[in-house]
Amino acid sequence: MDGINIRDYHVIVDAAPKSVFDFVVDVRNLPKWAIHFCKGIRLVADGAIVTTGSGGELYFGVTGDRDLGVLDWWAGPTKAAAERWPTRVVSLPDGRSLYHVTAIFGGAVPPGVDGQFADELGTLKRLVEAGATVTA
């Protein structure tokens, strides 16, 4: 897979998988936890237009299956050109959840992305554990 770089990120959340899934699948929550990636959001059919940390705009959507814990992030310049980043919510034996993200970069991995994912997944963890909900 020349020219493709794949990174895996995860966080353990002290909450049921359905709580993690419900929080992540709702794109209205994206600005709350994706603090480096999403500086603003405008809802559109089947997703959102995200203003990124670099000031650009792109389409972002989420599809999934709650029972299986499968969440696919879709992002790109348009909905038709969006590419998938698979994510998964897994139940752990002690009642906590594992949230796993596979990031697929079509070139060089952006500088600082590992730290950004650590910040964002840490923020997601804190919000879900605190019982955060969507603000309409």
C-alpha positions as YAML, in Angstrom:
chain: A
units: angstrom
residues:
- id: 1
  name: MET
  ca: [0.00, 0.00, 0.00]
- id: 2
  name: ASP
  ca: [2.44, 2.60, -1.24]
- id: 3
  name: GLY
  ca: [1.73, 6.17, -0.24]
- id: 4
  name: ILE
  ca: [-0.70, 5.17, 2.50]
- id: 5
  name: ASN
  ca: [0.12, 5.52, 6.17]
- id: 6
  name: ILE
  ca: [-2.08, 3.87, 8.77]
- id: 7
  name: ARG
  ca: [-2.13, 4.77, 12.45]
- id: 8
  name: ASP
  ca: [-4.22, 3.24, 15.22]
- id: 9
  name: TYR
  ca: [-5.47, 5.15, 18.25]
- id: 10
  name: HIS
  ca: [-7.64, 4.08, 21.15]
- id: 11
  name: VAL
  ca: [-9.06, 5.13, 24.49]
- id: 12
  name: ILE
  ca: [-10.67, 3.20, 27.35]
- id: 13
  name: VAL
  ca: [-13.90, 4.87, 28.49]
- id: 14
  name: ASP
  ca: [-15.62, 4.17, 31.81]
- id: 15
  name: ALA
  ca: [-19.05, 3.95, 30.17]
- id: 16
  name: ALA
  ca: [-21.20, 1.45, 28.32]
- id: 17
  name: PRO
  ca: [-20.52, 1.00, 24.59]
- id: 18
  name: LYS
  ca: [-23.94, 2.44, 23.68]
- id: 19
  name: SER
  ca: [-23.02, 5.69, 25.48]
- id: 20
  name: VAL
  ca: [-19.78, 6.00, 23.52]
- id: 21
  name: PHE
  ca: [-21.49, 5.08, 20.25]
- id: 22
  name: ASP
  ca: [-24.37, 7.52, 20.75]
- id: 23
  name: PHE
  ca: [-21.98, 10.37, 21.57]
- id: 24
  name: VAL
  ca: [-19.65, 9.78, 18.60]
- id: 25
  name: VAL
  ca: [-22.33, 9.02, 15.99]
- id: 26
  name: ASP
  ca: [-23.96, 12.43, 16.53]
- id: 27
  name: VAL
  ca: [-21.89, 14.89, 14.46]
- id: 28
  name: ARG
  ca: [-23.24, 17.77, 16.57]
- id: 29
  name: ASN
  ca: [-20.82, 16.55, 19.26]
- id: 30
  name: LEU
  ca: [-17.76, 16.77, 17.02]
- id: 31
  name: PRO
  ca: [-16.72, 20.32, 18.05]
- id: 32
  name: LYS
  ca: [-16.91, 19.31, 21.71]
- id: 33
  name: TRP
  ca: [-14.28, 16.59, 21.48]
- id: 34
  name: ALA
  ca: [-12.42, 16.89, 18.15]
- id: 35
  name: ILE
  ca: [-10.82, 20.09, 19.43]
- id: 36
  name: HIS
  ca: [-7.94, 20.21, 16.94]
- id: 37
  name: PHE
  ca: [-9.79, 18.92, 13.87]
- id: 38
  name: CYS
  ca: [-13.16, 20.69, 14.18]
- id: 39
  name: LYS
  ca: [-13.19, 24.44, 14.79]
- id: 40
  name: GLY
  ca: [-16.74, 24.85, 13.51]
- id: 41
  name: ILE
  ca: [-19.57, 22.81, 12.05]
- id: 42
  name: ARG
  ca: [-22.53, 23.40, 9.74]
- id: 43
  name: LEU
  ca: [-25.05, 20.56, 9.53]
- id: 44
  name: VAL
  ca: [-26.02, 19.30, 6.06]
- id: 45
  name: ALA
  ca: [-27.97, 16.28, 4.84]
- id: 46
  name: ASP
  ca: [-26.24, 13.10, 6.07]
- id: 47
  name: GLY
  ca: [-23.41, 14.90, 7.85]
- id: 48
  name: ALA
  ca: [-21.75, 18.26, 8.27]
- id: 49
  name: ILE
  ca: [-19.35, 20.74, 6.75]
- id: 50
  name: VAL
  ca: [-16.46, 21.07, 9.18]
- id: 51
  name: THR
  ca: [-14.17, 24.06, 9.44]
- id: 52
  name: THR
  ca: [-10.83, 22.43, 10.20]
- id: 53
  name: GLY
  ca: [-7.99, 23.62, 12.39]
- id: 54
  name: SER
  ca: [-6.20, 24.87, 9.27]
- id: 55
  name: GLY
  ca: [-9.24, 26.95, 8.29]
- id: 56
  name: GLY
  ca: [-10.35, 24.79, 5.36]
- id: 57
  name: GLU
  ca: [-13.74, 23.15, 5.00]
- id: 58
  name: LEU
  ca: [-14.60, 19.53, 4.32]
- id: 59
  name: TYR
  ca: [-17.52, 17.16, 4.43]
- id: 60
  name: PHE
  ca: [-17.71, 14.91, 7.50]
- id: 61
  name: GLY
  ca: [-20.24, 12.16, 8.16]
- id: 62
  name: VAL
  ca: [-20.64, 9.09, 10.33]
- id: 63
  name: THR
  ca: [-22.34, 5.80, 9.52]
- id: 64
  name: GLY
  ca: [-22.58, 2.81, 11.79]
- id: 65
  name: ASP
  ca: [-24.27, -0.09, 13.46]
- id: 66
  name: ARG
  ca: [-24.90, 0.39, 17.18]
- id: 67
  name: ASP
  ca: [-25.33, -3.32, 17.93]
- id: 68
  name: LEU
  ca: [-21.98, -4.16, 16.34]
- id: 69
  name: GLY
  ca: [-20.21, -1.03, 17.61]
- id: 70
  name: VAL
  ca: [-19.04, -0.16, 14.10]
- id: 71
  name: LEU
  ca: [-18.68, 3.55, 13.32]
- id: 72
  name: ASP
  ca: [-17.23, 4.74, 10.02]
- id: 73
  name: TRP
  ca: [-16.03, 8.32, 9.76]
- id: 74
  name: TRP
  ca: [-16.31, 9.76, 6.25]
- id: 75
  name: ALA
  ca: [-14.32, 12.87, 5.35]
- id: 76
  name: GLY
  ca: [-13.29, 14.64, 2.18]
- id: 77
  name: PRO
  ca: [-13.68, 17.76, 0.09]
- id: 78
  name: THR
  ca: [-17.22, 16.65, -0.84]
- id: 79
  name: LYS
  ca: [-19.56, 13.88, 0.27]
- id: 80
  name: ALA
  ca: [-18.97, 12.05, -3.03]
- id: 81
  name: ALA
  ca: [-15.19, 12.20, -2.53]
- id: 82
  name: ALA
  ca: [-15.23, 11.35, 1.18]
- id: 83
  name: GLU
  ca: [-12.94, 8.55, 2.35]
- id: 84
  name: ARG
  ca: [-13.60, 6.17, 5.22]
- id: 85
  name: TRP
  ca: [-11.77, 5.93, 8.53]
- id: 86
  name: PRO
  ca: [-13.09, 2.88, 10.39]
- id: 87
  name: THR
  ca: [-13.69, 3.14, 14.12]
- id: 88
  name: ARG
  ca: [-15.11, 0.65, 16.60]
- id: 89
  name: VAL
  ca: [-16.65, 0.62, 20.07]
- id: 90
  name: VAL
  ca: [-15.99, -2.62, 21.96]
- id: 91
  name: SER
  ca: [-17.42, -3.73, 25.28]
- id: 92
  name: LEU
  ca: [-14.81, -4.69, 27.85]
- id: 93
  name: PRO
  ca: [-15.48, -7.37, 30.50]
- id: 94
  name: ASP
  ca: [-15.53, -4.83, 33.35]
- id: 95
  name: GLY
  ca: [-18.30, -2.67, 31.84]
- id: 96
  name: ARG
  ca: [-15.97, -0.14, 30.29]
- id: 97
  name: SER
  ca: [-15.56, 0.44, 26.55]
- id: 98
  name: LEU
  ca: [-12.67, 0.49, 24.15]
- id: 99
  name: TYR
  ca: [-13.00, 3.09, 21.38]
- id: 100
  name: HIS
  ca: [-10.58, 2.38, 18.54]
- id: 101
  name: VAL
  ca: [-9.83, 4.58, 15.51]
- id: 102
  name: THR
  ca: [-7.89, 3.56, 12.42]
- id: 103
  name: ALA
  ca: [-6.56, 6.69, 10.72]
- id: 104
  name: ILE
  ca: [-5.70, 6.29, 7.05]
- id: 105
  name: PHE
  ca: [-3.48, 8.99, 5.59]
- id: 106
  name: GLY
  ca: [-3.04, 9.18, 1.82]
- id: 107
  name: GLY
  ca: [0.50, 10.45, 2.18]
- id: 108
  name: ALA
  ca: [2.69, 11.69, 4.97]
- id: 109
  name: VAL
  ca: [1.28, 11.62, 8.48]
- id: 110
  name: PRO
  ca: [0.66, 15.23, 9.53]
- id: 111
  name: PRO
  ca: [3.11, 16.52, 12.17]
- id: 112
  name: GLY
  ca: [1.72, 16.36, 15.70]
- id: 113
  name: VAL
  ca: [-1.24, 14.14, 14.78]
- id: 114
  name: ASP
  ca: [-0.43, 11.56, 17.49]
- id: 115
  name: GLY
  ca: [-0.67, 14.25, 20.18]
- id: 116
  name: GLN
  ca: [-3.82, 15.67, 18.63]
- id: 117
  name: PHE
  ca: [-5.53, 12.28, 18.68]
- id: 118
  name: ALA
  ca: [-4.43, 11.78, 22.30]
- id: 119
  name: ASP
  ca: [-5.96, 15.15, 23.24]
- id: 120
  name: GLU
  ca: [-9.18, 14.52, 21.33]
- id: 121
  name: LEU
  ca: [-9.76, 10.97, 22.53]
- id: 122
  name: GLY
  ca: [-8.97, 12.12, 26.08]
- id: 123
  name: THR
  ca: [-11.58, 14.86, 25.70]
- id: 124
  name: LEU
  ca: [-14.11, 12.35, 24.32]
- id: 125
  name: LYS
  ca: [-13.43, 10.09, 27.31]
- id: 126
  name: ARG
  ca: [-14.00, 12.90, 29.82]
- id: 127
  name: LEU
  ca: [-17.21, 14.05, 28.14]
- id: 128
  name: VAL
  ca: [-18.77, 10.59, 27.82]
- id: 129
  name: GLU
  ca: [-17.83, 9.67, 31.40]
- id: 130
  name: ALA
  ca: [-19.41, 12.92, 32.61]
- id: 131
  name: GLY
  ca: [-22.61, 12.05, 30.76]
- id: 132
  name: ALA
  ca: [-22.33, 14.87, 28.22]
- id: 133
  name: THR
  ca: [-25.23, 15.23, 25.82]
- id: 134
  name: VAL
  ca: [-25.78, 17.11, 22.60]
- id: 135
  name: THR
  ca: [-26.68, 20.75, 22.86]
- id: 136
  name: ALA
  ca: [-29.17, 21.42, 20.08]
...
